[in-house]
Amino acid sequence: MVHPNRPFLRSVGMMIGAIVGVGVFGLPYAFAQSGFGLGLLELLFLSGMLTVLQLMMGEIVVQTPGHHRLVNYVGIYVGKLWKWVTLVILSFGIWGAMLAYMVVGGALLHLLLAPFFGGEPAVYSYLLAGIACVLIFGGLAMAARIEYLVVGALLFLFTFIILASVPSMEIANFATFDLREFFIPYGVILFSLAGLGIVPELKDVLGKKHKRHINSVICLAMFVIVLLYALFALAVVGVTGTATTPMAFDGLVPMLDGTFRVVGALLGSLSILSIYMVLGIELLNTFKFDFDLGHWTAWVLVSIVPIVLFAVGMREFIDIIGFVGSVFVGVLGILVALSYWFMRRQGICQTHHCINFPAPLTWLIILIFSAGIIWEVSTVFVK
């Protein structure tokens, strides 16, 4: 007999595992550039906005009959053309993220294992992708079981890093404030909190008896994630200040001890493997359920693209990860808000109770994302 809390806890763990990834390591650097206080305010504001979007997505998932994923929900409520737009954006966003994680994950595994086994970082990138592909093939059931354990390990390791940093923290490192760098944390925060596509998976893990708890899952998972991010950024910036590196933990190594090198590399490797797997399953299920591809065909398509891109030399993708976060998460956020807007105006919410987010809030979210997309694209052309 399944304990009634187990699906709930697995869902919380899976959502945390789907969101917490390599993006968290960019937060301290972004906060150090703008000033910790300003970065923290942006984190709280954007996390609140994304929590509302997750709740909107949760309403769409619970109220809409059938078995769908993000792409199909957009097609149902916004239009068939936008279903294909969403597929393209979601696919390239996930493949791009998987490629970036493959590059960084290989570097972290190399840092962790090369002293024992030797080899180049690229070898470890292929190793990480290979392990993740096996896990992706196992599908949702395997992901839910593994995420439950991995998230526990991640929380322990993050706690270790935070506590290990406390003795070396300096209050002066939090005194910086640069309003000119206000937008630096924007894309990094969005990327680190991205996970709109995981909500339909939560419905499956919760099952029919518990699907109404999806809003509680979303709120609890987002609270844990934001608290974790804030404490991690606090610890790293407190130790390294304006010298904080883009990957955060490598800058802590010379200021702490050799043990941190191993713990940091292990933390990063687990995070990246976890998010790589869940993102792959998200895209796999999109191809299967929304476009009727067979399991093998969908799995090969999901798995092979990042590996091929890596093999042909696209190994600096991390340089544009802020662009991927700002633009792709922004577009998907707009499409989710529009889907919720159209669902609220259909008969489904006249026969079922729906969360009634005010219309101005919906359009404010769309406006913010639109402004962020325009800003990010314009800065790329200016550069």
N, C-alpha and C positions, 0 to 999 in steps of 0.2 A: 504493500500500500504506500503510495507516494504522500509524503508529508505535505500539508497544504501550503507551507511556506517555501518549499523547495522550488517550485516554478517561479515564484516571486524573486527569490534570492538569485536563482540562475539568470533570470532576466536582467536584474540589476547588474550582476557581474558581467553579462554579455554586453550590455550597453556601455559599461565602463571600459571594457576591453576593446570595444569597437571604436571608442573615441580617443582614449589615452594612447598616444603613439609618439612618433618622433617630433611632432609639433611642440610638445611640452618642453623639449630642450631648447627651443628657440625663444621661449617666453622670457627667461631671465635676460638674454641679450637685448630683446626689444624693450623690456622694462628699464634696463640700465641706460639705454639711449634716450628715452623720453623722460626718465625719472620714475622711480618705483611707484610713487603715489599716483601719478597720472596713468601709468600702465595698469595699476590695480583698479582704478576707476573704470577704465575701458574694459577690463576683464569682467567686472561686475555688470556693466551695462550690456555688453555684447552677449554674455552668458544668459542674462535675463531675457534678451531678445530671442536667442536661440532656444531657450526653454519654452517660450511661448510658441515658437515654430514647431518644436517637437510635440507640444500638446495639441496644436492644430493637426499635425500629422497623425497623432494618436486618435483624434476624433474621426478623421477620414478613414483610418484603418478599421476602427470599431464599428462605425455606422454603415460602411459600404459592404454589401453582401459579396461573397465570393472570395477567391484566393488571389491576391494581386501584390504587386510591388510598386515602388515609387513611380516608375515609368507609366504603368497602366493607370494608376490613380490620376495622374496628370491628364492622360488621354481621356479618361471618363469625364472629368469635370471641366477641363480647359479646352480640349479639342484634340483630334487625332494627329494633326500636324505637330502640336506641341509634345505629343507622346514621342515622336521621333526626335525632336529637338532635345528632349530630356534624356533620351537614350544616348545620343551622341555626347552630350555634356557629361552625363554620369559615367559613361564608359571611359572616356578620355581622362576624366578627373580621377577615376579609380585606377586606371592603368598608369597614369602619371604618378599618383601617390605610391603605387606598388613599385614602380621603377625607382623612385626616390628612396623608398625604404630599403630596396634591394642594394642600392649604392651605399647608404649609410650603415645598414645592417651588416654588410660585408666588412666594412671598416671596423665596426665594433667587435664582430666575431674574430677578426684578424688580431685585434688588440688583446682579446681574451685568450685565443687558442694558439696563435702563432708561436709564442714562446715554447710551446710543447710540440707542435706538429709542423711548424714552418708554413711556407706557402704565401702566395700573394693575396691581397684583399679581394681581387676578382674571384678567386677560387671560393672564398667564403661567401661571397655574394651569391654564387650559383648554389652553394650548399644551403643557404638560408631559403632561397627560392624553391629549391627541391623539396625541403622539409615542409614548407608552407603549402606547396601544391598537393602533397600527399594528404595533408590535413583538410585542404579545401575539398578534395574528392570525397571525404567522409561526410560532408554536408553539415546541415544545421545541428543534428543530434550530437555529433562529435564536437562541434564548435562550442556548444553550450556546456558540455562536460569539461572540456579543456579550459575554457574561459573562466569557469568557476574556480579552478585551481590557480591559473596564471594570474588572475586579478589579485588573489590573496598574496601571491609572491611579489607582485608589483607593489602593492600597498606596503608590504613589509620592507622592501628595498628602498622605496621612496622615504619611508619613515627613518630608515637607517641613515640615508644621505642627509636628511634634514637635521637629525639629531647630531650627526657627526660634524655638521657645519656650524652648529650653535656656538661652540667655544671660540671659533675664529671670526665670528661676525663683528662688524664695526658699524656703529650707528651712523657715522659720517657718510657711509656708502648710500644711505637712503636720502641724503640731502639734495641730490641733484634734481633739477627740474628744467626741462627744455621744451617749451610749447611748440617750437619749430619742428620738433620730431614727433608731433602728436600722432601722425598717421603710421609711424613705423610699427607699432604693435597691432594695428588693425588686421592686416592680412595674416599675421602669425597667430593671433587669437582665433580668428575664424577657422583657419586650418586646424588648429589644435582642438577646436570644439566641434568640428564637422562630424556629422553622423546621422543626418536626416534619414538616410536609407535604411538604417538599422531598425526603425520603429516597426515596420511590417514583420520583421523577424521576431520581435518581442511578442506579438500576438500569437505566433505559432508556439513559442516556448511556453507562454502562459496557458494556452489551451482555452477552450470555450468556457470552462468554469471560472477562470481567473482573468479573462481578457479585460474585464472592467477595471482591473487594477493597473492597467497600463499607464495611467496618468501618475499614479503613485510611484511606479517604477521610474518613470522619466524624471520626476522631481527629485527623488532620492539619489538617483545616479548622477544627475547634474550637480546636485549639492556636493556630493563626495568629490566629483571631478574638479569643481571650482575651488573647493577648499584645498585639495591636493595641489592644484596649480599655484594657488596663492602662496602656500607654505613653501613649495619648491622654489618659486621665484624669490621669495623672501630670503631663504637660506643661501641661494647662490649669489644674489646681488649683495647680500650682507657680507659675504666673504670676498668676492672679487670686484665688486663695484663697477666702475667704468671699464675695467679690464675684462669684464665678462665676455667670454667667447661665444660665437654663434651656436656651438654645440653644448655650451654650459658646463657639463661635467668635466671636460678635459682641462678647463681652466682651473678647476678645483684641485686637480691632482697634485701640483707642486705645493699647494697651500695646506694640504691635509697630509695624507700618507699613502704609501704604496698599496695598502689594502683597498683604498677608495678606487684605484684604477681598476681592480678586478670587479668590485661591486658595481661601479658605474657602467662598465662594459657589459656585465651580466644584466643589469637593469635595462640598458638600451636594447640589448639583443632580444630579451623577453618581450619588451614593449613592441618592437618592430615586428617580430614573428607573430605576435598576437593580432596586431592591427592588419598586417598583411593577409592573414588567414581570414579574418572576419570580412574585410573588404572584398576578398576574392569570392567568398560565399554569397555576399550580397549581390555581386555582379552575376555570379553563376545562377542564382535563383531568379534574377531579372530575365536572363536569357531563357530559362526554363519555363517560368510561369507566365511571363508577359509575351514571349515570342515563340513558345512551343518548341524550343530546341531540346534534343535529347540530352541526357545527363553527360555522356561522354563528349559529345560535340561542344556543349557549353563549357565543360571543364577544360578541354584543350584550348578553346578560344580564350578563356579567362587566363589560363596559365602561361600560354606561349608568348603572348604579346609583350609583357614586360621583359621576359628573358631575351627575346629577339632584339628588342630595342637596346638592351644592355649589351648584347653581343656585337651589335653594329657600331658601338662606341658612344651611345648616349649615356654617359656616366657622370654628367655634371648637372643633372636635372634639379638637384637640390637648390641651385642658384635661382630658379624661378618658382620655388615652392610657395613663396608669398603671393605670386601672381595666380597660381593655381587655386590657392585658398580664397583669395579675394574675389576672383571672377567666377569660378565654378560654384563655390558655396553660395555666393551672392545670387547667381542665376537660379540655382536650385531653391534657394530660400524664397525668391520671388514667385516661382512656380508653385511651391507648397502653399504660400499665402493666397495666391489666386485660386488654387484648388479648394482651399477651405472657404474662401469667399463665395465661390459658385455653389459649393455643397450646401452652405447655409441658406441659399436661396432656392433650393430644390425641395421637393416634398419630403425628403428623408428626415429632415429636422422638424417636420410638422407632426410626424408620428413617433419620433424618438427624441429623447432629451439630448441636446448638444450643448457643449460649452459655448457660451455666447461672448466671444471676444468682441469688443467694440469695433465698429468699422474704421474709425480714425486710427486705432492701433494697427490694424491690418495694413492700411495704406501708409502709415508712418514707417513700418518695417520695410515695405516695398521701396519707399523713397530712400531710406538709409542704404539699403543694398544697391539701389541704382546709382546713388552718388558714389558709393565705394567702388563700384565697377568702373564708372567713368574716370574717377581719380586714378585708379590703378592702371588702366589702359593708357591714360594720358601721360602718366609718369614714365611708362615704358617707351613711348614715342619721344618724349623729351630727352631721355637718356640716349 
